[in-house]
Amino acid sequence: MTTTSSTPATVSSATNHPTRCAVLGNPVSHSRSPAIHQQFALQTKIALLYERIAPAVDQFEPTVTAFFKAGGRGLNVTVPFKLEAWQLARANLSVRAQLAQAVNTLWLEGGALHGCNTDGIGLVTDLQRLALPLKDARILMIGAGGAARGVLGPLLEAGCAHLHIVNRTPARAHALVNQWPDLHAVQTKRLTAGSLSEAASTRGWDLVLNASASSLSEAAPEVPSGLYAAGGCAYDLMYAARPTAFMVQAQADQAQHTHDGLGMLVEQAAESFYLWHGVRPETAPVLRLIRAELDASREALH
């Protein structure tokens, strides 16, 4: 396996022939990634065509192959394909992707498929923007799939004191911890795992992250109440026009602040954009715009 650096493969410039990129997932019709990347393209004067692609769950690899064969520049990968993307790009992975064993960003370089995971840097950047606790924090993460894998490393690097992962299928949470390459974090119990019913802590959690797909089905994860320490906050890696079911659950459980993952989406998209085009866009104005669009769509329903 070749380690790829998290540096841009190529640099784009304004042209009459748009660069083609896309987000690939199932479902994907709700994704705001096209709007985000189009705003980045306007900022940087890059001609861009950014699409949504929703392959059947057994058609991920042929869809990726066809996309790049047709001249595509880059793909964002979302639920449920991040682990398959990691397998597909295993020969050329960034350090982030190697640690996560999940990929959300694909591109061709030198005729070979490369993969990176920008979820973790996107999450940590947004948590810092929101001034949510990271260093020396006690963090509970719900979910052990591709999203959780992508953010685990950067959360540990940010200096959290304890990261506890719980999942509906406890074996998946334990497997994620046991397979984690940072053995020191595991041996010192800084990184632990359990079932959803084992989510509570007598000391409470400073930050609870929902990295499960529960919000896609508008359901709250089945965790006990009393999760939050005094001043504890909740963050859903998913986002919606109105508070997610997890956010509503957290508010009822006395979380001091609740946030959705729109900021994470914008920040991870900016990192992908940089990898594909060699230009780092400004995220703050794009986040304000997309949030306003979500608020307007919510108001339109009333």
Backbone as CSV, one residue per row, in Angstrom:
resi,resn,N_x,N_y,N_z,CA_x,CA_y,CA_z,C_x,C_y,C_z
1,MET,0.845,-1.195,0.000,0.000,0.000,0.000,0.876,1.239,0.000
2,THR,0.564,2.185,-0.869,1.289,3.438,-0.932,0.578,4.474,-0.085
3,THR,1.371,5.222,0.695,0.802,6.308,1.477,0.791,7.570,0.642
4,THR,-0.351,8.198,0.516,-0.440,9.447,-0.227,-0.516,10.601,0.751
5,SER,0.092,11.700,0.387,0.032,12.880,1.244,-1.294,13.589,1.035
6,SER,-1.708,14.357,2.036,-2.944,15.118,1.921,-2.662,16.461,1.257
7,THR,-2.076,16.412,0.086,-1.793,17.598,-0.708,-2.512,17.468,-2.026
8,PRO,-2.825,18.574,-2.682,-3.621,18.494,-3.906,-2.888,17.790,-5.027
9,ALA,-3.626,16.971,-5.771,-3.029,16.245,-6.884,-2.786,17.160,-8.066
10,THR,-3.702,18.074,-8.314,-3.600,18.951,-9.461,-4.162,20.308,-9.111
11,VAL,-3.903,21.278,-9.941,-4.443,22.616,-9.737,-5.279,22.980,-10.938
12,SER,-6.517,23.387,-10.710,-7.423,23.758,-11.785,-7.416,25.261,-11.983
13,SER,-7.799,25.704,-13.138,-7.977,27.126,-13.410,-9.267,27.299,-14.179
14,ALA,-9.706,28.538,-14.292,-10.962,28.809,-14.992,-10.878,28.324,-16.424
15,THR,-11.932,27.699,-16.892,-11.950,27.144,-18.230,-13.386,27.085,-18.711
16,ASN,-13.549,26.983,-20.029,-14.891,26.837,-20.584,-15.400,25.408,-20.464
17,HIS,-14.515,24.500,-20.106,-14.892,23.091,-19.981,-14.923,22.729,-18.504
18,PRO,-16.106,22.615,-17.923,-16.189,22.409,-16.471,-15.516,21.117,-16.016
19,THR,-14.867,21.198,-14.876,-14.376,20.014,-14.192,-15.566,19.292,-13.590
20,ARG,-15.603,17.968,-13.737,-16.744,17.195,-13.247,-16.393,16.510,-11.928
21,CYS,-17.190,16.793,-10.911,-17.074,16.141,-9.612,-18.480,15.716,-9.176
22,ALA,-18.550,14.914,-8.115,-19.863,14.426,-7.693,-19.801,13.896,-6.272
23,VAL,-20.975,13.781,-5.660,-21.126,13.071,-4.403,-21.876,11.781,-4.705
24,LEU,-21.392,10.689,-4.124,-21.928,9.374,-4.426,-22.416,8.740,-3.130
25,GLY,-23.701,8.397,-3.097,-24.263,7.770,-1.911,-25.640,7.211,-2.206
26,ASN,-26.234,6.550,-1.218,-27.572,6.007,-1.381,-28.220,5.896,0.007
27,PRO,-29.073,6.867,0.374,-29.659,7.929,-0.453,-28.715,9.120,-0.567
28,VAL,-28.965,9.972,-1.581,-28.107,11.139,-1.764,-28.882,12.366,-2.246
29,SER,-30.178,12.203,-2.481,-30.967,13.313,-3.032,-31.024,14.512,-2.091
30,HIS,-30.817,14.274,-0.784,-30.882,15.344,0.208,-29.579,16.137,0.291
31,SER,-28.524,15.657,-0.339,-27.191,16.218,-0.106,-27.080,17.674,-0.554
32,ARG,-26.454,18.490,0.288,-26.163,19.886,-0.042,-24.768,20.046,-0.635
33,SER,-24.069,18.957,-0.854,-22.708,19.048,-1.384,-22.630,19.774,-2.725
34,PRO,-23.561,19.552,-3.672,-23.478,20.314,-4.929,-23.507,21.825,-4.718
35,ALA,-24.399,22.309,-3.856,-24.481,23.749,-3.596,-23.210,24.263,-2.937
36,ILE,-22.653,23.481,-2.028,-21.428,23.894,-1.332,-20.264,24.003,-2.305
37,HIS,-20.087,22.985,-3.125,-18.956,22.994,-4.065,-19.131,24.041,-5.154
38,GLN,-20.352,24.318,-5.548,-20.565,25.381,-6.534,-20.187,26.736,-5.953
39,GLN,-20.461,26.946,-4.670,-20.054,28.192,-4.032,-18.531,28.296,-3.938
40,PHE,-17.879,27.190,-3.606,-16.415,27.180,-3.599,-15.871,27.508,-4.993
41,ALA,-16.506,26.951,-6.015,-16.049,27.178,-7.396,-16.206,28.643,-7.790
42,LEU,-17.313,29.267,-7.373,-17.504,30.685,-7.654,-16.418,31.527,-6.973
43,GLN,-16.103,31.195,-5.745,-15.046,31.908,-5.011,-13.712,31.843,-5.746
44,THR,-13.381,30.658,-6.231,-12.043,30.390,-6.759,-11.967,30.481,-8.282
45,LYS,-13.112,30.830,-8.893,-13.180,30.994,-10.352,-12.799,29.713,-11.093
46,ILE,-13.296,28.606,-10.578,-13.121,27.302,-11.231,-14.452,26.893,-11.850
47,ALA,-14.436,26.548,-13.130,-15.646,26.049,-13.794,-15.888,24.615,-13.335
48,LEU,-17.028,24.391,-12.710,-17.277,23.108,-12.052,-18.679,22.616,-12.334
49,LEU,-18.786,21.327,-12.633,-20.057,20.621,-12.690,-20.026,19.584,-11.575
50,TYR,-20.891,19.755,-10.574,-20.897,18.865,-9.414,-22.287,18.238,-9.311
51,GLU,-22.333,16.904,-9.318,-23.600,16.170,-9.407,-23.834,15.291,-8.185
52,ARG,-25.039,14.762,-8.088,-25.364,13.697,-7.148,-25.475,12.395,-7.943
53,ILE,-24.898,11.334,-7.414,-24.993,10.017,-8.048,-25.441,9.021,-6.986
54,ALA,-26.475,8.253,-7.280,-27.020,7.293,-6.314,-27.013,5.890,-6.915
55,PRO,-25.871,5.206,-6.876,-25.836,3.849,-7.420,-26.596,2.864,-6.540
56,ALA,-27.012,1.764,-7.125,-27.559,0.675,-6.310,-26.470,0.209,-5.352
57,VAL,-26.872,-0.370,-4.236,-25.898,-0.708,-3.203,-24.848,-1.712,-3.685
58,ASP,-25.134,-2.456,-4.750,-24.154,-3.417,-5.273,-23.444,-2.907,-6.523
59,GLN,-23.577,-1.616,-6.812,-22.994,-1.056,-8.034,-21.973,0.045,-7.750
60,PHE,-21.401,0.048,-6.552,-20.467,1.114,-6.203,-19.223,1.100,-7.092
61,GLU,-18.539,-0.009,-7.158,-17.275,-0.064,-7.914,-17.459,0.251,-9.393
62,PRO,-18.428,-0.371,-10.088,-18.587,-0.008,-11.505,-18.984,1.451,-11.713
63,THR,-19.721,2.020,-10.764,-20.096,3.428,-10.884,-18.870,4.325,-10.766
64,VAL,-17.994,4.029,-9.808,-16.753,4.791,-9.647,-15.878,4.656,-10.887
65,THR,-15.725,3.444,-11.377,-14.900,3.205,-12.561,-15.412,3.981,-13.757
66,ALA,-16.716,3.947,-13.971,-17.303,4.656,-15.115,-17.139,6.161,-14.969
67,PHE,-17.259,6.679,-13.762,-17.127,8.117,-13.527,-15.745,8.618,-13.926
68,PHE,-14.721,7.941,-13.463,-13.366,8.398,-13.777,-12.972,8.082,-15.217
69,LYS,-13.495,7.003,-15.771,-13.222,6.689,-17.172,-13.780,7.774,-18.085
70,ALA,-14.875,8.402,-17.663,-15.501,9.471,-18.448,-14.849,10.837,-18.203
71,GLY,-13.758,10.856,-17.439,-13.034,12.106,-17.234,-13.336,12.842,-15.950
72,GLY,-14.033,12.220,-15.009,-14.347,12.871,-13.742,-13.097,13.209,-12.946
73,ARG,-13.151,14.297,-12.176,-12.004,14.733,-11.382,-12.004,14.136,-9.987
74,GLY,-13.152,14.224,-9.283,-13.163,13.758,-7.908,-14.541,13.358,-7.440
75,LEU,-14.575,12.444,-6.474,-15.827,11.966,-5.892,-15.803,12.127,-4.385
76,ASN,-16.877,12.690,-3.836,-17.159,12.559,-2.411,-17.999,11.305,-2.228
77,VAL,-17.747,10.575,-1.159,-18.433,9.305,-0.907,-19.130,9.388,0.444
78,THR,-20.401,9.030,0.474,-21.150,9.073,1.722,-21.831,7.726,1.962
79,VAL,-22.745,7.692,2.922,-23.432,6.456,3.311,-24.055,5.785,2.094
80,PRO,-23.898,4.443,1.916,-23.217,3.498,2.804,-21.893,3.004,2.225
81,PHE,-21.181,3.808,1.471,-20.088,3.334,0.633,-18.679,3.659,1.116
82,LYS,-18.504,4.236,2.313,-17.164,4.688,2.717,-16.182,3.535,2.918
83,LEU,-16.668,2.415,3.416,-15.779,1.268,3.587,-15.415,0.662,2.232
84,GLU,-16.361,0.616,1.298,-16.064,0.117,-0.048,-15.075,1.033,-0.763
85,ALA,-15.201,2.333,-0.542,-14.262,3.276,-1.154,-12.856,3.043,-0.620
86,TRP,-12.749,2.744,0.654,-11.443,2.432,1.250,-10.843,1.177,0.603
87,GLN,-11.654,0.149,0.434,-11.164,-1.071,-0.215,-10.712,-0.795,-1.638
88,LEU,-11.467,0.024,-2.339,-11.186,0.285,-3.751,-9.888,1.064,-3.929
89,ALA,-9.572,1.942,-2.983,-8.376,2.794,-3.106,-7.237,2.321,-2.203
90,ARG,-7.265,1.099,-1.739,-6.314,0.625,-0.726,-4.863,0.757,-1.152
91,ALA,-4.581,0.749,-2.432,-3.190,0.844,-2.889,-2.610,2.241,-2.714
92,ASN,-3.482,3.255,-2.585,-3.014,4.644,-2.506,-3.883,5.438,-1.541
93,LEU,-3.588,5.287,-0.260,-4.386,5.925,0.773,-3.577,6.990,1.510
94,SER,-4.239,8.088,1.883,-3.613,9.072,2.759,-3.481,8.465,4.156
95,VAL,-2.663,9.093,4.987,-2.520,8.632,6.369,-3.870,8.667,7.079
96,ARG,-4.658,9.714,6.831,-5.993,9.814,7.444,-6.853,8.606,7.084
97,ALA,-6.829,8.246,5.811,-7.662,7.134,5.356,-7.151,5.805,5.893
98,GLN,-5.831,5.663,6.013,-5.282,4.438,6.575,-5.745,4.242,8.011
99,LEU,-5.712,5.300,8.787,-6.160,5.205,10.170,-7.652,4.921,10.257
100,ALA,-8.417,5.627,9.453,-9.880,5.498,9.513,-10.382,4.200,8.922
101,GLN,-9.643,3.644,7.965,-10.125,2.494,7.196,-11.493,2.788,6.596
102,ALA,-11.646,4.026,6.186,-12.852,4.498,5.497,-12.443,5.698,4.652
103,VAL,-13.059,5.844,3.495,-12.692,6.907,2.552,-13.939,7.687,2.161
104,ASN,-13.815,9.015,2.157,-14.930,9.840,1.688,-14.533,10.734,0.512
105,THR,-13.269,10.632,0.055,-12.790,11.457,-1.048,-11.923,10.611,-1.972
106,LEU,-12.291,10.571,-3.246,-11.565,9.793,-4.252,-11.122,10.695,-5.390
107,TRP,-9.966,10.398,-5.963,-9.494,11.098,-7.157,-8.469,10.230,-7.868
108,LEU,-8.224,10.546,-9.132,-7.201,9.857,-9.911,-5.928,10.688,-9.912
109,GLU,-4.804,10.025,-9.723,-3.494,10.672,-9.790,-2.518,9.696,-10.435
110,GLY,-1.914,10.119,-11.540,-1.008,9.223,-12.248,-1.703,7.980,-12.750
111,GLY,-2.989,8.108,-13.062,-3.749,6.972,-13.563,-4.214,6.003,-12.491
112,ALA,-3.908,6.278,-11.227,-4.291,5.385,-10.130,-5.301,6.069,-9.217
113,LEU,-6.180,5.270,-8.640,-7.197,5.784,-7.730,-6.591,6.048,-6.357
114,HIS,-6.825,7.242,-5.818,-6.334,7.627,-4.497,-7.523,7.931,-3.590
115,GLY,-7.313,7.721,-2.293,-8.383,7.963,-1.343,-7.900,8.687,-0.100
116,CYS,-8.763,9.566,0.426,-8.488,10.285,1.674,-9.778,10.318,2.485
117,ASN,-9.647,10.629,3.758,-10.816,10.833,4.600,-10.729,12.227,5.205
118,THR,-11.638,13.097,4.811,-11.645,14.480,5.300,-12.699,14.705,6.378
119,ASP,-13.422,13.650,6.775,-14.479,13.807,7.774,-13.940,14.298,9.107
120,GLY,-12.840,13.693,9.558,-12.319,14.023,10.879,-11.851,15.456,10.985
121,ILE,-11.088,15.910,10.001,-10.624,17.294,10.029,-11.803,18.249,9.907
122,GLY,-12.824,17.838,9.145,-14.026,18.656,9.032,-14.751,18.781,10.351
123,LEU,-14.878,17.663,11.080,-15.569,17.694,12.371,-14.800,18.529,13.383
124,VAL,-13.503,18.259,13.526,-12.717,18.973,14.533,-12.705,20.474,14.247
125,THR,-12.580,20.852,12.984,-12.595,22.276,12.636,-13.915,22.923,13.030
126,ASP,-15.029,22.208,12.812,-16.326,22.784,13.171,-16.524,22.819,14.680
127,LEU,-16.083,21.780,15.387,-16.189,21.796,16.849,-15.390,22.962,17.434
128,GLN,-14.239,23.238,16.841,-13.433,24.374,17.304,-14.144,25.690,17.001
129,ARG,-14.787,25.777,15.841,-15.543,26.987,15.499,-16.645,27.233,16.519
130,LEU,-17.283,26.160,16.970,-18.388,26.262,17.914,-17.919,26.350,19.373
131,ALA,-16.598,26.291,19.576,-16.015,26.334,20.922,-16.547,25.194,21.798
132,LEU,-16.736,24.015,21.199,-17.173,22.848,21.959,-15.945,22.138,22.544
133,PRO,-16.128,21.422,23.648,-14.975,20.841,24.349,-14.296,19.730,23.546
134,LEU,-12.957,19.789,23.485,-12.160,18.758,22.836,-10.997,18.338,23.744
135,LYS,-10.095,19.254,24.008,-8.931,18.912,24.829,-9.374,18.554,26.242
136,ASP,-8.915,17.390,26.695,-9.222,16.860,28.035,-10.710,16.568,28.228
137,ALA,-11.463,16.516,27.149,-12.903,16.265,27.255,-13.210,14.778,27.318
138,ARG,-14.325,14.473,27.952,-14.868,13.116,27.947,-15.946,13.075,26.874
139,ILE,-15.717,12.236,25.856,-16.572,12.234,24.674,-17.217,10.864,24.480
140,LEU,-18.522,10.879,24.246,-19.264,9.677,23.866,-19.585,9.773,22.387
141,MET,-19.282,8.714,21.635,-19.639,8.673,20.222,-20.584,7.506,19.973
142,ILE,-21.745,7.823,19.405,-22.757,6.816,19.096,-22.593,6.425,17.636
143,GLY,-22.335,5.141,17.384,-22.139,4.654,16.020,-20.718,4.182,15.813
144,ALA,-20.562,3.128,15.006,-19.234,2.551,14.768,-19.018,2.230,13.291
145,GLY,-19.719,2.953,12.417,-19.569,2.729,10.984,-18.524,3.631,10.358
146,GLY,-18.696,3.896,9.062,-17.722,4.682,8.330,-17.550,6.083,8.864
147,ALA,-18.645,6.723,9.291,-18.541,8.081,9.822,-17.714,8.101,11.094
148,ALA,-17.948,7.147,11.982,-17.197,7.076,13.235,-15.718,6.824,12.964
149,ARG,-15.430,5.925,12.063,-14.030,5.634,11.718,-13.310,6.879,11.228
150,GLY,-14.020,7.691,10.450,-13.390,8.851,9.856,-13.007,9.918,10.863
151,VAL,-13.718,9.998,11.985,-13.476,11.095,12.932,-12.710,10.656,14.170
152,LEU,-12.549,9.371,14.376,-11.945,8.859,15.601,-10.521,9.397,15.796
153,GLY,-9.678,9.261,14.795,-8.283,9.684,14.893,-8.133,11.164,15.217
154,PRO,-8.762,12.053,14.449,-8.642,13.480,14.751,-9.166,13.863,16.134
155,LEU,-10.194,13.162,16.642,-10.677,13.455,17.992,-9.622,13.098,19.038
156,LEU,-8.963,11.958,18.852,-7.891,11.584,19.773,-6.719,12.559,19.664
157,GLU,-6.386,12.953,18.441,-5.294,13.897,18.227,-5.602,15.256,18.861
158,ALA,-6.874,15.607,18.948,-7.262,16.886,19.544,-7.112,16.896,21.055
159,GLY,-6.800,15.725,21.640,-6.471,15.677,23.058,-7.598,15.322,24.000
160,CYS,-8.655,14.654,23.509,-9.733,14.270,24.424,-9.192,13.286,25.459
161,ALA,-9.745,13.338,26.662,-9.273,12.485,27.743,-9.793,11.059,27.617
162,HIS,-11.035,10.904,27.138,-11.661,9.585,27.020,-12.666,9.635,25.880
163,LEU,-12.589,8.653,24.993,-13.539,8.534,23.890,-14.175,7.154,23.980
164,HIS,-15.467,7.139,24.253,-16.209,5.886,24.421,-17.156,5.725,23.230
165,ILE,-17.052,4.602,22.526,-17.852,4.342,21.327,-18.907,3.297,21.659
166,VAL,-20.166,3.620,21.370,-21.244,2.651,21.580,-21.988,2.440,20.261
167,ASN,-22.540,1.260,20.114,-23.207,0.910,18.865,-24.344,-0.062,19.131
168,ARG,-25.338,-0.027,18.255,-26.472,-0.954,18.370,-25.984,-2.399,18.353
169,THR,-24.979,-2.693,17.514,-24.312,-3.988,17.535,-22.991,-3.802,18.267
170,PRO,-22.908,-4.147,19.550,-21.707,-3.849,20.338,-20.437,-4.415,19.738
171,ALA,-20.526,-5.569,19.066,-19.327,-6.184,18.492,-18.635,-5.255,17.508
172,ARG,-19.410,-4.446,16.796,-18.807,-3.511,15.836,-18.019,-2.421,16.549
173,ALA,-18.546,-1.945,17.668,-17.830,-0.928,18.442,-16.539,-1.505,19.019
174,HIS,-16.619,-2.718,19.562,-15.426,-3.353,20.116,-14.398,-3.643,19.016
175,ALA,-14.863,-4.060,17.851,-13.941,-4.336,16.751,-13.220,-3.070,16.311
176,LEU,-13.947,-1.958,16.267,-13.330,-0.694,15.876,-12.219,-0.317,16.858
177,VAL,-12.483,-0.467,18.137,-11.470,-0.147,19.143,-10.296,-1.117,19.074
178,ASN,-10.586,-2.413,18.983,-9.527,-3.426,18.994,-8.639,-3.358,17.757
179,GLN,-9.191,-2.868,16.640,-8.412,-2.776,15.403,-7.695,-1.430,15.267
180,TRP,-7.932,-0.519,16.205,-7.347,0.814,16.076,-5.828,0.740,16.229
181,PRO,-5.072,1.330,15.301,-3.613,1.191,15.331,-2.926,1.889,16.506
182,ASP,-3.564,2.873,17.130,-2.978,3.554,18.280,-3.234,2.714,19.528
183,LEU,-2.379,1.711,19.745,-2.605,0.770,20.831,-2.512,1.444,22.200
184,HIS,-1.729,2.508,22.300,-1.601,3.183,23.587,-2.953,3.719,24.055
185,ALA,-3.730,4.271,23.108,-5.042,4.802,23.459,-5.950,3.700,23.977
186,VAL,-5.812,2.501,23.421,-6.641,1.374,23.842,-6.168,0.843,25.185
187,GLN,-4.855,0.664,25.326,-4.300,0.068,26.541,-4.521,0.935,27.773
188,THR,-4.535,2.244,27.584,-4.743,3.157,28.714,-6.224,3.436,28.961
189,LYS,-7.089,2.740,28.236,-8.543,2.914,28.355,-8.988,4.315,27.959
190,ARG,-8.156,5.016,27.214,-8.572,6.309,26.688,-9.608,6.110,25.589
191,LEU,-9.561,4.942,24.947,-10.505,4.572,23.890,-11.180,3.274,24.297
192,THR,-12.525,3.331,24.460,-13.272,2.169,24.928,-14.534,1.988,24.084
193,ALA,-15.219,0.872,24.293,-16.407,0.550,23.493,-17.445,-0.152,24.345
194,GLY,-18.690,-0.138,23.831,-19.765,-0.828,24.523,-21.039,-0.810,23.710
195,SER,-22.121,-1.239,24.318,-23.433,-1.258,23.680,-24.133,0.073,23.905
196,LEU,-25.253,0.295,23.208,-26.031,1.510,23.426,-26.478,1.628,24.879
197,SER,-26.815,0.513,25.487,-27.274,0.538,26.878,-26.153,0.896,27.849
198,GLU,-24.900,0.837,27.369,-23.741,1.174,28.204,-23.226,2.580,27.913
199,ALA,-24.098,3.436,27.383,-23.680,4.782,27.002,-23.556,5.724,28.186
200,ALA,-24.278,5.466,29.258,-24.280,6.384,30.393,-22.976,6.283,31.179
201,SER,-22.638,7.370,31.847,-21.460,7.421,32.710,-21.834,8.177,33.975
202,THR,-21.312,7.723,35.110,-21.645,8.396,36.365,-21.156,9.840,36.366
203,ARG,-20.073,10.121,35.645,-19.542,11.488,35.580,-20.211,12.310,34.489
204,GLY,-20.916,11.658,33.588,-21.515,12.348,32.454,-20.477,12.653,31.394
205,TRP,-20.968,13.004,30.205,-20.082,13.280,29.065,-20.072,14.769,28.745
206,ASP,-18.878,15.272,28.426,-18.763,16.680,28.043,-19.317,16.922,26.645
207,LEU,-19.204,15.905,25.797,-19.662,16.019,24.415,-20.173,14.663,23.957
208,VAL,-21.371,14.647,23.387,-21.940,13.419,22.817,-22.110,13.640,21.326
209,LEU,-21.498,12.765,20.543,-21.540,12.834,19.083,-22.421,11.715,18.546
210,ASN,-23.349,12.045,17.675,-24.137,11.016,17.002,-23.528,10.767,15.631
211,ALA,-22.782,9.669,15.530,-22.173,9.281,14.260,-22.918,8.116,13.622
212,SER,-24.089,7.792,14.164,-24.918,6.743,13.572,-25.773,7.347,12.462
213,ALA,-26.442,6.468,11.725,-27.303,6.924,10.631,-28.742,7.130,11.090
214,SER,-28.967,7.173,12.394,-30.340,7.238,12.912,-31.098,8.457,12.398
215,SER,-30.407,9.577,12.256,-31.100,10.802,11.843,-31.574,10.743,10.399
216,LEU,-30.981,9.863,9.586,-31.460,9.702,8.208,-32.880,9.165,8.190
217,SER,-33.214,8.363,9.205,-34.577,7.814,9.305,-35.408,8.597,10.310
218,GLU,-34.942,9.802,10.694,-35.648,10.684,11.623,-35.954,9.984,12.944
219,ALA,-34.979,9.197,13.419,-35.125,8.489,14.690,-33.963,8.847,15.595
220,ALA,-34.199,8.868,16.875,-33.141,9.096,17.850,-32.498,7.764,18.214
221,PRO,-31.199,7.753,18.498,-30.570,6.499,18.925,-31.133,6.039,20.259
222,GLU,-31.169,4.737,20.476,-31.773,4.171,21.683,-30.745,4.128,22.809
223,VAL,-30.481,5.308,23.372,-29.520,5.428,24.463,-30.245,5.861,25.731
224,PRO,-29.686,5.554,26.900,-30.348,5.950,28.146,-30.269,7.453,28.361
225,SER,-31.082,7.970,29.247,-31.038,9.386,29.600,-29.921,9.619,30.619
226,GLY,-29.690,10.885,30.937,-28.654,11.219,31.902,-27.251,11.131,31.350
227,LEU,-27.087,11.395,30.050,-25.775,11.253,29.412,-24.848,12.437,29.678
228,TYR,-25.391,13.599,29.951,-24.591,14.818,29.861,-24.084,15.297,31.216
229,ALA,-22.786,15.660,31.234,-22.221,16.337,32.387,-22.757,17.766,32.426
230,ALA,-22.545,18.465,33.510,-22.949,19.867,33.582,-22.239,20.639,32.469
231,GLY,-23.030,21.331,31.654,-22.466,22.056,30.517,-22.195,21.189,29.307
232,GLY,-22.576,19.904,29.361,-22.331,18.999,28.257,-23.112,19.368,27.006
233,CYS,-22.546,19.073,25.844,-23.136,19.464,24.564,-23.329,18.249,23.664
234,ALA,-24.202,18.413,22.675,-24.508,17.349,21.723,-24.252,17.837,20.304
235,TYR,-23.756,16.926,19.462,-23.461,17.270,18.066,-23.843,16.076,17.203
236,ASP,-24.726,16.324,16.241,-25.153,15.288,15.304,-24.358,15.454,14.016
237,LEU,-23.671,14.399,13.575,-22.897,14.493,12.334,-23.803,14.653,11.121
238,MET,-25.092,14.345,11.254,-26.070,14.599,10.209,-26.612,16.024,10.362
239,TYR,-27.350,16.471,9.371,-27.928,17.813,9.425,-29.287,17.782,8.757
240,ALA,-30.103,18.791,9.066,-31.447,18.865,8.495,-31.953,20.294,8.620
241,ALA,-33.098,20.559,8.007,-33.688,21.896,8.066,-34.178,22.236,9.462
242,ARG,-34.530,21.241,10.230,-34.982,21.442,11.611,-34.117,20.568,12.510
243,PRO,-34.143,20.779,13.830,-33.337,19.946,14.729,-33.592,18.463,14.503
244,THR,-32.521,17.686,14.455,-32.653,16.252,14.236,-33.263,15.590,15.471
245,ALA,-33.701,14.345,15.284,-34.292,13.608,16.408,-33.280,13.460,17.542
246,PHE,-32.019,13.280,17.212,-30.975,13.195,18.235,-30.846,14.510,18.995
247,MET,-30.906,15.634,18.285,-30.812,16.938,18.942,-31.994,17.168,19.884
248,VAL,-33.186,16.775,19.448,-34.369,16.898,20.298,-34.210,16.030,21.542
249,GLN,-33.715,14.820,21.340,-33.464,13.912,22.462,-32.451,14.528,23.437
250,ALA,-31.394,15.127,22.900,-30.356,15.721,23.736,-30.887,16.916,24.525
251,GLN,-31.734,17.723,23.883,-32.324,18.864,24.587,-33.170,18.388,25.762
252,ALA,-33.930,17.322,25.557,-34.753,16.766,26.636,-33.896,16.177,27.749
253,ASP,-32.671,15.784,27.377,-31.750,15.181,28.351,-30.826,16.228,28.976
254,GLN,-31.186,17.507,28.802,-30.495,18.610,29.477,-29.113,18.915,28.911
255,ALA,-28.875,18.608,27.628,-27.650,19.080,26.991,-27.692,20.604,26.940
256,GLN,-26.556,21.242,27.231,-26.551,22.704,27.261,-26.700,23.300,25.866
257,HIS,-26.016,22.718,24.884,-26.103,23.181,23.500,-26.225,21.969,22.584
258,THR,-26.969,22.129,21.496,-27.071,21.078,20.485,-26.769,21.676,19.115
259,HIS,-26.073,20.907,18.281,-25.684,21.374,16.955,-25.816,20.226,15.961
260,ASP,-26.120,20.577,14.716,-26.098,19.562,13.670,-24.772,19.627,12.920
261,GLY,-24.607,18.741,11.911,-23.330,18.582,11.247,-23.150,19.368,9.963
262,LEU,-23.939,20.427,9.764,-23.780,21.189,8.526,-22.386,21.818,8.439
263,GLY,-21.885,22.343,9.551,-20.553,22.929,9.541,-19.490,21.903,9.219
264,MET,-19.628,20.699,9.740,-18.703,19.614,9.411,-18.738,19.313,7.919
265,LEU,-19.955,19.289,7.348,-20.090,19.018,5.916,-19.340,20.052,5.094
266,VAL,-19.491,21.316,5.448,-18.832,22.380,4.699,-17.317,22.291,4.859
267,GLU,-16.844,22.018,6.060,-15.405,21.961,6.302,-14.754,20.759,5.618
268,GLN,-15.414,19.589,5.662,-14.821,18.438,4.978,-14.864,18.622,3.472
269,ALA,-15.902,19.316,2.982,-15.992,19.598,1.551,-14.861,20.517,1.109
270,ALA,-14.516,21.482,1.947,-13.420,22.398,1.611,-12.101,21.649,1.497
271,GLU,-11.899,20.659,2.367,-10.664,19.862,2.293,-10.642,19.010,1.033
272,SER,-11.782,18.424,0.668,-11.861,17.667,-0.584,-11.598,18.581,-1.783
273,PHE,-12.201,19.755,-1.764,-12.018,20.726,-2.844,-10.538,21.058,-3.017
274,TYR,-9.851,21.238,-1.902,-8.416,21.528,-1.942,-7.635,20.368,-2.557
275,LEU,-7.984,19.144,-2.187,-7.290,17.978,-2.736,-7.476,17.869,-4.245
276,TRP,-8.661,18.203,-4.725,-8.952,18.084,-6.153,-8.410,19.240,-6.978
277,HIS,-8.466,20.455,-6.436,-8.214,21.643,-7.246,-6.995,22.468,-6.828
278,GLY,-6.419,22.163,-5.666,-5.241,22.888,-5.229,-5.522,24.265,-4.684
279,VAL,-6.759,24.575,-4.377,-7.157,25.877,-3.857,-8.012,25.650,-2.609
280,ARG,-7.724,26.389,-1.533,-8.490,26.209,-0.304,-9.535,27.329,-0.187
281,PRO,-10.811,27.017,-0.288,-11.859,28.054,-0.263,-12.162,28.525,1.152
282,GLU,-12.851,29.653,1.244,-13.330,30.159,2.526,-14.655,29.473,2.862
283,THR,-14.760,28.993,4.079,-15.938,28.209,4.452,-17.037,29.032,5.120
284,ALA,-16.670,30.089,5.861,-17.667,30.825,6.651,-18.820,31.372,5.811
285,PRO,-18.559,32.036,4.674,-19.693,32.559,3.902,-20.556,31.459,3.299
286,VAL,-19.939,30.338,2.973,-20.706,29.228,2.402,-21.585,28.592,3.468
287,LEU,-21.064,28.446,4.664,-21.876,27.889,5.754,-23.071,28.793,6.040
288,ARG,-22.868,30.107,6.055,-23.989,31.027,6.294,-25.042,30.893,5.202
289,LEU,-24.604,30.769,3.958,-25.537,30.671,2.839,-26.354,29.379,2.896
290,ILE,-25.691,28.270,3.109,-26.394,26.978,3.132,-27.333,26.911,4.337
291,ARG,-26.909,27.475,5.476,-27.791,27.489,6.641,-29.037,28.323,6.357
292,ALA,-28.852,29.460,5.682,-30.000,30.307,5.337,-30.947,29.578,4.399
293,GLU,-30.396,28.811,3.469,-31.243,28.046,2.542,-32.029,26.980,3.308
294,LEU,-31.383,26.323,4.266,-32.087,25.325,5.071,-33.186,25.983,5.888
295,ASP,-32.888,27.136,6.476,-33.905,27.839,7.270,-35.088,28.248,6.390
296,ALA,-34.797,28.695,5.170,-35.874,29.105,4.261,-36.742,27.931,3.862
297,SER,-36.117,26.776,3.649,-36.893,25.583,3.293,-37.781,25.151,4.446
298,ARG,-37.309,25.332,5.676,-38.137,24.996,6.846,-39.326,25.941,6.950
299,GLU,-39.079,27.238,6.735,-40.152,28.206,6.810,-41.211,27.965,5.734
300,ALA,-40.773,27.478,4.569,-41.689,27.241,3.461,-42.683,26.130,3.776
301,LEU,-42.300,25.273,4.743,-43.185,24.160,5.111,-44.306,24.598,6.032
302,HIS,-44.191,25.801,6.609,-45.201,26.283,7.565,-46.243,27.168,6.883
